[in-house]
């Protein structure tokens, strides 16, 4: 089977790698903070939408698809901060896959 190579502009590759590194380090830092917290951290649906830049309908769809779990407290939905990080990583990986799929491909024989 021939190897596949992707042509990527050096600036685009550098940007992708730098973004990936920063997100990975941020996730590790946040996981560390959550693991040492004596209280669980929850965000309201409005705050989750603000953080992720989505509307309430999109968040509801993510919840129905079981991409993120919610807890109902006094009729209001709350989301675990750790699961919010996992959902953010999922969205980033999907965006990265879309970006990489648009890169021209060629085969070397």
The 8 nearest C-alpha neighbors of each residue, nearest first, counted from 0:
[[1, 2, 3, 108, 106, 107, 4, 105],
 [2, 0, 108, 3, 107, 106, 4, 105],
 [1, 3, 106, 107, 0, 4, 108, 105],
 [4, 2, 106, 105, 1, 5, 104, 107],
 [5, 3, 105, 104, 106, 2, 6, 107],
 [4, 6, 104, 103, 7, 102, 105, 3],
 [5, 7, 103, 102, 4, 8, 104, 105],
 [8, 6, 9, 5, 12, 11, 102, 103],
 [7, 9, 11, 10, 12, 6, 13, 102],
 [8, 10, 12, 11, 13, 7, 14, 6],
 [11, 9, 13, 8, 12, 14, 7, 15],
 [12, 10, 14, 8, 13, 9, 15, 7],
 [13, 11, 15, 9, 14, 10, 16, 7],
 [12, 14, 10, 16, 11, 15, 17, 9],
 [13, 15, 11, 17, 12, 16, 18, 10],
 [16, 14, 12, 18, 13, 17, 19, 11],
 [17, 15, 19, 13, 18, 14, 20, 12],
 [16, 18, 20, 14, 19, 15, 13, 21],
 [19, 17, 21, 15, 20, 16, 14, 22],
 [18, 20, 16, 22, 17, 21, 15, 23],
 [19, 21, 17, 23, 18, 22, 16, 24],
 [22, 20, 18, 24, 23, 19, 25, 17],
 [23, 21, 25, 19, 24, 20, 26, 18],
 [22, 24, 20, 26, 21, 25, 19, 27],
 [23, 25, 27, 21, 26, 22, 28, 20],
 [26, 24, 22, 28, 23, 27, 21, 29],
 [25, 27, 29, 23, 24, 28, 30, 22],
 [28, 26, 30, 24, 25, 29, 31, 23],
 [29, 27, 31, 25, 26, 30, 24, 32],
 [28, 30, 32, 26, 31, 27, 25, 33],
 [31, 29, 27, 33, 28, 32, 26, 34],
 [30, 32, 28, 34, 29, 33, 27, 35],
 [33, 31, 29, 35, 30, 34, 36, 28],
 [34, 32, 30, 36, 35, 31, 29, 81],
 [33, 35, 31, 32, 36, 30, 37, 29],
 [36, 34, 32, 33, 31, 37, 30, 38],
 [35, 37, 33, 38, 34, 32, 39, 40],
 [36, 38, 35, 39, 34, 33, 40, 32],
 [39, 37, 36, 40, 33, 35, 41, 34],
 [40, 38, 41, 37, 36, 33, 79, 80],
 [39, 41, 80, 79, 38, 42, 33, 81],
 [42, 40, 79, 78, 80, 77, 39, 43],
 [43, 41, 78, 77, 46, 47, 79, 80],
 [42, 44, 77, 46, 45, 76, 47, 78],
 [43, 45, 47, 46, 76, 77, 48, 42],
 [44, 46, 48, 43, 47, 49, 55, 42],
 [47, 45, 49, 43, 48, 44, 42, 50],
 [48, 46, 44, 50, 49, 45, 51, 42],
 [47, 49, 53, 45, 51, 46, 50, 52],
 [48, 50, 46, 52, 47, 51, 45, 53],
 [49, 51, 47, 48, 52, 46, 53, 45],
 [52, 50, 48, 53, 49, 47, 87, 46],
 [53, 51, 49, 48, 50, 54, 47, 46],
 [54, 52, 48, 51, 57, 55, 49, 58],
 [53, 55, 56, 57, 48, 58, 52, 49],
 [54, 56, 58, 57, 59, 48, 53, 44],
 [55, 57, 59, 58, 54, 60, 53, 61],
 [58, 56, 60, 59, 55, 54, 53, 61],
 [59, 57, 61, 55, 60, 56, 62, 54],
 [58, 60, 62, 56, 57, 61, 55, 63],
 [59, 61, 63, 57, 62, 58, 64, 56],
 [62, 60, 58, 64, 66, 59, 63, 65],
 [61, 63, 65, 59, 67, 60, 64, 66],
 [62, 64, 60, 65, 61, 59, 66, 67],
 [63, 65, 61, 62, 66, 60, 67, 59],
 [66, 64, 62, 63, 67, 61, 68, 60],
 [65, 67, 61, 64, 62, 86, 68, 63],
 [68, 66, 62, 65, 82, 61, 69, 86],
 [69, 67, 62, 65, 78, 70, 66, 82],
 [68, 70, 78, 77, 76, 71, 67, 62],
 [71, 69, 77, 76, 72, 78, 68, 75],
 [70, 72, 76, 75, 74, 77, 73, 69],
 [71, 73, 75, 74, 70, 76, 77, 69],
 [74, 72, 75, 71, 76, 70, 77, 43],
 [73, 75, 72, 71, 76, 70, 77, 43],
 [76, 74, 72, 71, 73, 77, 43, 44],
 [75, 77, 71, 70, 69, 44, 43, 72],
 [78, 76, 43, 70, 42, 69, 41, 44],
 [79, 77, 69, 42, 41, 80, 43, 70],
 [78, 80, 41, 82, 81, 40, 83, 42],
 [79, 81, 83, 82, 41, 40, 78, 84],
 [80, 82, 84, 83, 79, 85, 30, 33],
 [83, 81, 85, 84, 79, 80, 86, 67],
 [82, 84, 80, 86, 81, 85, 87, 79],
 [83, 85, 87, 81, 82, 86, 88, 80],
 [84, 86, 82, 88, 83, 87, 89, 81],
 [87, 85, 89, 83, 88, 84, 82, 90],
 [86, 88, 84, 90, 89, 85, 83, 91],
 [87, 89, 91, 85, 86, 90, 92, 84],
 [90, 88, 86, 92, 87, 91, 85, 93],
 [91, 89, 93, 87, 88, 92, 94, 86],
 [90, 92, 88, 94, 93, 89, 95, 87],
 [93, 91, 95, 89, 94, 90, 88, 96],
 [92, 94, 90, 96, 91, 95, 89, 97],
 [95, 93, 91, 97, 92, 96, 90, 98],
 [94, 96, 92, 98, 97, 93, 91, 99],
 [97, 95, 99, 93, 98, 94, 100, 92],
 [98, 96, 100, 94, 95, 99, 93, 101],
 [99, 97, 95, 96, 101, 100, 94, 102],
 [98, 100, 96, 102, 101, 97, 95, 5],
 [99, 101, 97, 102, 98, 96, 103, 95],
 [102, 100, 99, 98, 103, 97, 96, 104],
 [101, 103, 99, 100, 104, 5, 6, 7],
 [104, 102, 6, 5, 101, 105, 100, 7],
 [105, 103, 5, 4, 102, 6, 3, 106],
 [104, 106, 4, 3, 107, 5, 103, 6],
 [105, 107, 3, 2, 108, 4, 1, 104],
 [106, 108, 2, 1, 105, 3, 4, 104],
 [107, 1, 106, 2, 0, 3, 105, 4]]
